Amino acid sequence: MEEAASVGKQLGFLFEQKGCPYCHQTHLVNLRILEVVDYIEENFHVVEMNLFGDKEAIDLDVAWPLESFSFSAFI
């Protein structure tokens, strides 16, 4: 989050899973629209997460104020 804020961006998560038809369509359709990609790249530091991946996501037990977060959905 600090890394994203240091360059004036918000933190965004993209959750995906292997074989998901919706994830596949997101890449084939939405993420091929230049305006969408430009907007995401200009405004977000995106972290891609595999929903059922082999890497463990851990909670660092850091208390961030709620106003630090801005939740956006882009699909």
Secondary structure, 3 states (H helix, E strand, C coil): CHHHHHCCCEEEEEEECCCCHHHHHHHHCHHHCHHHHHHHHHHEEEEEEECCCCCCCCCCCCCCCHHHCCCCCCC
